[in-house]
């Protein structure tokens, strides 16, 4: 009974602390390796090679506050740093305090999405570029993307501002189903 009371107290405590959830749109697509396709060349068609980009700005407002935003104004997330998390004594925890827009992220079907770190501008830029690539692939009628390659550039543009520019390139394929 005592454990139940402590658990309920923690749940009510977290619910009242003002933590916000970020509205998020997620696109997924299958990823294929040409070696692993186990198909003959006549079983699929390479449609195109696509490239997508995303640029995200990380502004450290103070030692305990950070803002991550897309340069096109699609989203902006403000974070507050908790020095010690309730379940972790080692690593600080970043908590979303405010947001604008919708965070758009892409994920590959065979990779676990739970590894996303939304308080990390590098990860946000990479996933936004992948989201845009997946949209392009779906518009062209692709069944999968083949071996996507990422390039991420980092540039410090101010004392407390870092810009992450992510580019993802991949070939898209369509399976031939008329056999």
C-alpha positions as CSV (number, residue, x, y, z in Angstrom):
1,X,0.0,0.0,0.0
2,X,2.9,2.3,0.8
3,X,4.4,1.8,-2.6
4,X,1.1,2.5,-4.3
5,X,0.8,5.8,-2.3
6,X,4.3,6.8,-3.3
7,X,3.6,6.0,-7.0
8,X,0.4,8.0,-7.0
9,X,2.1,11.0,-5.3
10,X,4.9,10.9,-8.0
11,X,2.3,10.7,-10.8
12,X,0.3,13.7,-9.4
13,X,3.6,15.6,-8.9
14,X,4.7,15.1,-12.5
15,X,1.2,16.0,-13.8
16,X,1.2,19.3,-12.0
17,X,4.7,20.5,-12.9
18,X,3.7,21.9,-16.3
19,X,5.6,19.6,-18.6
20,X,4.2,19.8,-22.1
21,X,4.1,17.3,-24.9
22,X,5.4,18.4,-28.3
23,X,2.8,17.9,-31.1
24,X,4.6,15.6,-33.6
25,X,3.9,14.2,-37.0
26,X,5.9,11.1,-37.9
27,X,6.5,9.5,-41.4
28,X,7.9,6.1,-41.8
29,X,9.2,4.1,-44.8
30,X,10.9,0.8,-45.3
31,X,14.7,0.9,-45.7
32,X,16.3,-1.7,-48.0
33,X,19.9,-2.6,-48.6
34,X,20.6,-3.7,-52.2
35,X,22.5,-6.8,-50.9
36,X,19.6,-7.8,-48.6
37,X,16.8,-7.3,-51.1
38,X,17.1,-10.9,-52.3
39,X,15.4,-9.9,-55.5
40,X,16.5,-10.2,-59.1
41,X,17.0,-6.9,-60.9
42,X,13.8,-7.4,-62.9
43,X,11.8,-7.6,-59.7
44,X,12.1,-3.9,-58.8
45,X,12.7,-0.6,-60.5
46,X,14.9,2.2,-59.2
47,X,12.7,5.3,-59.6
48,X,15.0,8.1,-58.7
49,X,17.6,9.5,-56.4
50,X,16.1,12.0,-53.9
51,X,17.8,14.6,-51.6
52,X,16.2,16.5,-48.8
53,X,17.5,19.1,-46.4
54,X,16.7,20.6,-43.1
55,X,18.3,23.4,-41.1
56,X,17.7,23.7,-37.3
57,X,19.1,26.4,-35.0
58,X,20.0,25.7,-31.3
59,X,20.1,28.8,-29.2
60,X,21.3,28.5,-25.6
61,X,19.3,31.3,-23.8
62,X,21.1,30.5,-20.5
63,X,22.8,27.6,-18.9
64,X,19.4,26.1,-18.0
65,X,17.3,27.2,-21.0
66,X,17.5,26.3,-24.7
67,X,15.4,26.9,-27.8
68,X,15.6,24.7,-30.9
69,X,13.8,25.9,-34.0
70,X,13.5,25.3,-37.8
71,X,14.8,28.2,-39.9
72,X,11.6,28.1,-41.9
73,X,9.4,28.7,-38.8
74,X,7.8,25.2,-38.9
75,X,8.4,24.6,-35.2
76,X,10.1,26.1,-32.2
77,X,10.6,24.3,-28.9
78,X,11.8,25.8,-25.6
79,X,13.5,23.5,-23.1
80,X,14.4,23.9,-19.5
81,X,17.2,21.8,-17.9
82,X,16.6,20.0,-14.7
83,X,19.9,19.4,-12.9
84,X,19.0,16.0,-11.6
85,X,16.2,13.9,-12.9
86,X,13.9,12.0,-10.5
87,X,15.1,8.6,-11.8
88,X,18.6,9.5,-12.9
89,X,21.3,11.0,-10.7
90,X,23.9,11.3,-13.5
91,X,22.4,13.0,-16.5
92,X,20.5,16.2,-16.6
93,X,17.0,16.0,-18.1
94,X,15.6,18.6,-20.6
95,X,11.9,19.3,-20.2
96,X,9.7,21.0,-22.9
97,X,8.3,24.2,-21.5
98,X,6.9,25.8,-24.6
99,X,6.4,25.0,-28.3
100,X,5.0,26.5,-31.5
101,X,4.1,24.6,-34.6
102,X,4.4,20.8,-35.2
103,X,7.6,18.9,-35.1
104,X,7.9,16.7,-38.2
105,X,10.1,13.7,-37.9
106,X,11.0,10.8,-40.2
107,X,11.8,7.2,-39.1
108,X,12.9,4.1,-40.9
109,X,10.7,1.1,-40.3
110,X,13.5,-1.2,-39.2
111,X,14.9,1.2,-36.6
112,X,13.3,1.8,-33.2
113,X,11.8,5.3,-33.1
114,X,12.2,5.4,-29.3
115,X,15.8,6.4,-29.7
116,X,14.8,9.9,-30.8
117,X,16.2,12.7,-28.6
118,X,14.0,15.7,-29.1
119,X,16.1,18.0,-26.9
120,X,19.0,17.4,-29.3
121,X,19.2,19.8,-32.4
122,X,21.4,17.4,-34.3
123,X,18.8,14.6,-34.0
124,X,16.0,17.0,-34.9
125,X,17.7,18.2,-38.1
126,X,18.4,14.7,-39.2
127,X,14.9,13.5,-38.6
128,X,13.3,16.5,-40.2
129,X,15.4,15.9,-43.4
130,X,14.3,12.3,-43.4
131,X,10.7,13.4,-43.0
132,X,11.0,15.5,-46.1
133,X,12.7,12.7,-48.0
134,X,10.0,10.3,-47.1
135,X,7.3,12.7,-48.3
136,X,9.1,13.0,-51.6
137,X,9.4,9.2,-51.9
138,X,5.7,8.7,-51.1
139,X,4.7,11.3,-53.8
140,X,6.7,9.4,-56.4
141,X,5.1,6.1,-55.4
142,X,8.1,4.4,-53.8
143,X,7.9,1.2,-51.8
144,X,11.2,1.7,-50.0
145,X,14.4,3.8,-49.9
146,X,17.8,2.2,-50.5
147,X,20.7,2.9,-48.2
148,X,20.1,6.5,-47.1
149,X,23.2,8.6,-46.6
150,X,23.2,11.5,-44.1
151,X,25.5,14.6,-44.1
152,X,25.2,16.9,-41.2
153,X,27.1,20.2,-41.1
154,X,27.5,22.1,-37.8
155,X,28.3,25.8,-37.7
156,X,28.6,28.2,-34.7
157,X,27.0,31.4,-35.9
158,X,27.0,33.2,-32.5
159,X,28.3,32.9,-29.0
160,X,25.3,30.8,-28.0
161,X,23.9,29.7,-31.3
162,X,24.7,26.6,-33.4
163,X,23.2,25.8,-36.8
164,X,22.7,22.2,-37.9
165,X,22.2,21.6,-41.6
166,X,21.2,18.0,-42.4
167,X,21.1,16.5,-45.9
168,X,19.8,13.0,-46.6
169,X,20.1,11.3,-50.0
170,X,18.7,7.9,-51.1
171,X,17.6,6.0,-54.1
172,X,13.9,5.0,-54.1
173,X,12.6,1.8,-55.5
174,X,9.2,0.4,-56.6
175,X,8.5,-3.4,-56.5
176,X,7.2,-4.8,-59.7
177,X,4.0,-6.7,-58.7
178,X,2.7,-7.6,-62.2
179,X,4.2,-11.1,-62.1
